[in-house]
Amino acid sequence: MMSPRRQPECEGTLSRRGAAARRRWLLVAITGMGAAVSVGLAGCLTRPAEGQDPAPGLSYRRLEIAASAEGDAAELHALRVDPARYRIRLVTAGAGDTATARRLAVSSGALAVINGGFFDEDFRPLGLRVARGRRLRPLRRADWGVFLIRDGHPEIVHTRDYRPEGVSEALQCGPRLVVRGEITRLKQQSAQRACVGIDRQGRVVLAVTRGHDVDATYLARALRRPEEEGGLGCRDALNLDGGPSAQMFVSVGRFRLDLPGTWGVPDGLGVFPR
């Protein structure tokens, strides 16, 4: 990720990192872990049975979606969360540290974790972060969005519309992919993707792609498309950090889904029982 001073206010830095992150990746490869990492990029290490849901209020879907205008296809793995039964909270690795989604889940006790937003070369999150009502990082004046929990209810708002009153959790990233049921204008750029959405019933959707890199507009189409037409039925959706950061981990009873990224991240969104 580029430094905060130079990062554009758009999607253009999804898969880039600073010198510190590149050194870390080189160390992984040199120490012989490159094969394991490549498996992580390719897809799931553990996949649940098709049609299996983790628990009441949690549902899982694996979709095949169009990834580009060239006819490429990718997998979209989605966990749908009922906020009446589960809390969505920001989980962090600690100042200056990173962790995988799996490690964040284990250390926090979360049932599921998806990676969070952008960060700089020193692993400091870029943009607003609020955890349990405490602001950890300030709002960034960027053309991004904010996923938040206000008085127990999920929202996705534009940066300029953010208000702190009643907010217990918040994560800023961008761009917004779907706004009030409409797809936004997005740059033509492909990468592994992670995103958070809110469907028409007010449930939270956490989703990660695997396989072919996905153009942002094609991801938005799958998120917006109604469930009965093979989509996820999101009325609002926000892009999270992608590329090597895109990852999700779910472990609920006998249900287990592990979609690792290439490296750890400083934070993520965790799912906790009420």
C-alpha positions as CSV (number, residue, x, y, z in Angstrom):
1,M,0.0,0.0,0.0
2,M,1.2,3.4,-0.8
3,S,1.8,6.0,1.9
4,P,-1.2,8.0,3.1
5,R,0.1,11.2,1.5
6,R,0.2,9.7,-2.0
7,Q,-2.7,7.2,-2.0
8,P,-5.4,8.2,-4.5
9,E,-8.9,8.4,-3.4
10,C,-10.1,5.4,-5.5
11,E,-9.6,1.8,-6.0
12,G,-6.2,2.0,-7.6
13,T,-4.1,0.6,-4.6
14,L,-6.0,-2.5,-3.8
15,S,-3.1,-4.9,-4.5
16,R,-0.1,-2.7,-3.8
17,R,1.9,-2.5,-0.6
18,G,4.9,-0.6,0.7
19,A,8.5,-1.7,1.1
20,A,7.9,-3.3,4.4
21,A,5.1,-5.6,3.1
22,R,7.2,-6.5,0.0
23,R,10.1,-7.5,2.3
24,R,7.8,-9.6,4.3
25,W,6.6,-11.5,1.2
26,L,10.1,-12.0,0.0
27,L,11.1,-13.5,3.4
28,V,8.1,-15.9,3.2
29,A,9.2,-17.1,-0.3
30,I,12.9,-17.4,0.7
31,T,12.1,-19.5,3.8
32,G,10.3,-22.0,1.6
33,M,6.7,-21.2,2.3
34,G,5.9,-20.0,-1.2
35,A,4.1,-23.2,-2.1
36,A,1.8,-22.9,0.8
37,V,1.1,-19.3,0.0
38,S,0.3,-20.2,-3.6
39,V,-2.3,-22.7,-2.4
40,G,-3.9,-19.9,-0.4
41,L,-4.1,-17.7,-3.4
42,A,-5.7,-20.4,-5.5
43,G,-8.6,-21.0,-3.2
44,C,-10.0,-22.7,-0.1
45,L,-7.9,-24.9,2.1
46,T,-11.2,-26.2,3.7
47,R,-14.6,-26.0,2.1
48,P,-18.0,-26.8,3.6
49,A,-20.4,-29.1,1.9
50,E,-22.6,-27.3,-0.7
51,G,-25.8,-26.1,0.8
52,Q,-24.6,-26.4,4.4
53,D,-25.2,-23.4,6.7
54,P,-23.2,-22.7,9.8
55,A,-26.0,-22.0,12.3
56,P,-29.4,-20.2,12.6
57,G,-28.9,-16.6,11.5
58,L,-25.8,-17.5,9.5
59,S,-26.0,-18.7,5.9
60,Y,-23.3,-19.6,3.4
61,R,-23.3,-19.5,-0.4
62,R,-20.7,-20.2,-3.0
63,L,-21.5,-18.6,-6.4
64,E,-19.8,-18.8,-9.8
65,I,-19.8,-15.2,-11.2
66,A,-18.6,-13.5,-14.3
67,A,-15.2,-11.9,-13.6
68,S,-14.6,-9.8,-16.7
69,A,-15.8,-8.8,-20.1
70,E,-13.6,-11.6,-21.6
71,G,-15.8,-14.3,-20.2
72,D,-13.6,-15.3,-17.3
73,A,-15.4,-16.8,-14.2
74,A,-14.6,-16.7,-10.5
75,E,-16.0,-18.0,-7.2
76,L,-17.7,-15.8,-4.8
77,H,-17.9,-17.1,-1.2
78,A,-20.5,-15.3,0.9
79,L,-21.5,-15.4,4.6
80,R,-24.9,-13.8,5.3
81,V,-25.3,-12.6,8.9
82,D,-28.5,-11.8,10.8
83,P,-27.6,-8.8,13.0
84,A,-30.5,-9.7,15.3
85,R,-28.6,-12.8,16.3
86,Y,-25.0,-11.8,15.8
87,R,-22.8,-8.7,16.4
88,I,-20.4,-7.4,13.8
89,R,-17.3,-5.9,15.5
90,L,-13.9,-4.5,14.4
91,V,-11.1,-6.9,15.4
92,T,-7.5,-5.8,15.3
93,A,-4.0,-7.4,15.4
94,G,-2.6,-4.7,17.6
95,A,-0.6,-1.5,16.9
96,G,2.0,-2.1,14.1
97,D,1.1,-5.8,13.8
98,T,-0.8,-8.0,11.3
99,A,-2.6,-11.3,11.5
100,T,-4.4,-13.6,9.2
101,A,-8.2,-13.8,9.4
102,R,-7.9,-17.1,11.0
103,R,-5.6,-15.8,13.7
104,L,-7.9,-12.8,14.3
105,A,-10.8,-15.1,14.8
106,V,-9.0,-17.4,17.2
107,S,-7.6,-14.5,19.3
108,S,-10.8,-12.6,19.5
109,G,-13.2,-15.5,19.8
110,A,-15.1,-14.5,16.6
111,L,-17.0,-17.1,14.7
112,A,-16.0,-15.5,11.4
113,V,-13.5,-12.8,10.2
114,I,-13.1,-11.0,6.9
115,N,-10.1,-8.7,6.3
116,G,-10.6,-5.0,6.7
117,G,-9.5,-1.9,4.9
118,F,-6.4,-0.4,3.4
119,F,-3.2,0.2,5.4
120,D,0.2,1.8,4.8
121,E,3.7,0.4,4.7
122,D,3.9,0.5,8.5
123,F,0.7,-1.5,8.8
124,R,-1.3,1.5,10.1
125,P,-4.9,1.3,8.9
126,L,-6.0,4.1,6.5
127,G,-9.3,5.7,7.3
128,L,-11.7,5.5,10.1
129,R,-11.7,2.7,12.6
130,V,-14.1,2.5,15.6
131,A,-14.2,-0.4,18.0
132,R,-16.7,-0.6,20.9
133,G,-17.4,3.1,20.6
134,R,-13.8,4.1,20.7
135,R,-12.2,5.8,17.7
136,L,-8.9,4.1,16.8
137,R,-8.1,5.9,13.6
138,P,-9.5,9.2,12.2
139,L,-11.9,9.6,9.3
140,R,-10.0,10.1,6.0
141,R,-11.4,12.7,3.6
142,A,-11.6,10.4,0.6
143,D,-14.2,9.3,-1.9
144,W,-14.8,6.1,0.1
145,G,-17.5,4.7,2.2
146,V,-17.9,3.7,5.8
147,F,-19.4,0.4,7.1
148,L,-20.8,1.0,10.6
149,I,-23.0,-0.3,13.3
150,R,-25.3,2.4,14.7
151,D,-27.5,1.5,17.7
152,G,-27.1,-2.2,16.7
153,H,-28.0,-1.7,13.0
154,P,-25.6,-2.0,10.0
155,E,-25.2,0.9,7.6
156,I,-22.9,1.9,4.7
157,V,-22.6,5.6,4.1
158,H,-20.4,7.9,2.1
159,T,-17.5,9.5,3.9
160,R,-19.1,12.9,3.8
161,D,-22.3,11.6,5.3
162,Y,-20.6,9.9,8.3
163,R,-21.8,11.0,11.8
164,P,-20.4,9.5,14.9
165,E,-23.5,9.6,17.1
166,G,-24.6,6.1,18.2
167,V,-21.8,4.3,16.3
168,S,-20.2,1.4,18.1
169,E,-18.1,-0.1,15.2
170,A,-16.9,1.5,12.0
171,L,-14.5,0.7,9.1
172,Q,-13.7,3.0,6.3
173,C,-12.6,1.8,2.8
174,G,-13.7,2.1,-0.8
175,P,-15.0,2.4,-3.2
176,R,-18.7,1.8,-2.6
177,L,-19.9,-0.8,-5.0
178,V,-23.7,-0.6,-4.7
179,V,-25.6,2.3,-3.3
180,R,-29.4,2.0,-2.7
181,G,-29.6,-0.8,-5.2
182,E,-27.6,0.9,-7.9
183,I,-24.1,0.0,-9.1
184,T,-21.6,2.9,-8.9
185,R,-19.2,4.1,-11.5
186,L,-16.1,2.0,-11.0
187,K,-12.6,1.9,-12.4
188,Q,-11.9,-1.0,-14.7
189,Q,-9.5,-3.0,-12.6
190,S,-9.3,-6.7,-11.6
191,A,-8.0,-8.2,-8.4
192,Q,-9.0,-10.8,-5.8
193,R,-11.8,-9.1,-3.9
194,A,-13.2,-8.8,-0.4
195,C,-16.4,-6.8,0.4
196,V,-19.1,-6.2,2.9
197,G,-22.7,-5.6,1.9
198,I,-26.2,-5.1,3.4
199,D,-29.1,-7.0,1.8
200,R,-32.7,-5.8,1.5
201,Q,-33.6,-7.5,4.7
202,G,-30.9,-5.7,6.6
203,R,-28.6,-8.7,6.9
204,V,-24.8,-8.2,6.6
205,V,-23.0,-10.0,3.7
206,L,-19.3,-10.8,4.0
207,A,-17.8,-12.0,0.7
208,V,-14.5,-13.0,-0.8
209,T,-13.6,-14.0,-4.4
210,R,-11.3,-16.9,-5.4
211,G,-10.0,-18.1,-8.7
212,H,-9.7,-15.5,-11.5
213,D,-9.2,-11.8,-10.6
214,V,-12.6,-10.0,-10.7
215,D,-13.4,-6.6,-12.2
216,A,-15.1,-4.4,-9.6
217,T,-18.2,-3.8,-11.8
218,Y,-18.7,-7.5,-12.2
219,L,-18.4,-8.0,-8.5
220,A,-21.0,-5.2,-7.9
221,R,-23.4,-6.9,-10.4
222,A,-23.2,-10.2,-8.4
223,L,-23.8,-8.4,-5.2
224,R,-26.7,-6.4,-6.4
225,R,-28.5,-9.2,-8.4
226,P,-31.5,-10.6,-6.5
227,E,-31.0,-13.9,-4.7
228,E,-33.6,-15.6,-6.8
229,E,-31.6,-14.7,-9.9
230,G,-28.3,-16.1,-8.5
231,G,-27.0,-13.0,-6.7
232,L,-26.7,-11.8,-3.2
233,G,-29.4,-9.2,-3.2
234,C,-27.4,-6.3,-1.6
235,R,-28.9,-2.9,-1.5
236,D,-25.5,-1.4,-0.4
237,A,-22.0,-2.8,-0.7
238,L,-18.5,-1.6,0.1
239,N,-15.2,-2.7,-1.3
240,L,-12.6,-3.9,1.3
241,D,-8.9,-4.3,0.8
242,G,-8.2,-6.9,-1.9
243,G,-5.4,-8.6,-3.8
244,P,-3.2,-10.5,-1.4
245,S,-5.1,-9.1,1.6
246,A,-8.5,-10.7,0.6
247,Q,-9.3,-13.5,3.1
248,M,-12.1,-14.9,5.2
249,F,-12.3,-17.5,8.0
250,V,-15.4,-19.1,9.4
251,S,-15.6,-21.8,12.1
252,V,-19.0,-22.6,13.6
253,G,-19.6,-26.1,15.0
254,R,-18.7,-28.5,12.2
255,F,-18.8,-25.8,9.6
256,R,-15.4,-24.5,8.5
257,L,-14.4,-22.2,5.7
258,D,-10.8,-21.1,5.3
259,L,-10.0,-18.6,2.5
260,P,-6.4,-17.4,3.3
261,G,-4.7,-14.4,1.8
262,T,-1.0,-14.0,1.1
263,W,-0.2,-12.0,4.2
264,G,-1.7,-10.8,7.4
265,V,-3.8,-7.6,7.8
266,P,-4.0,-5.1,10.7
267,D,-7.8,-5.5,11.2
268,G,-11.0,-7.1,10.0
269,L,-14.7,-7.5,10.7
270,G,-15.6,-10.2,13.1
271,V,-18.9,-12.0,13.8
272,F,-19.9,-12.7,17.4
273,P,-23.0,-14.3,18.9
274,R,-25.2,-12.0,20.9
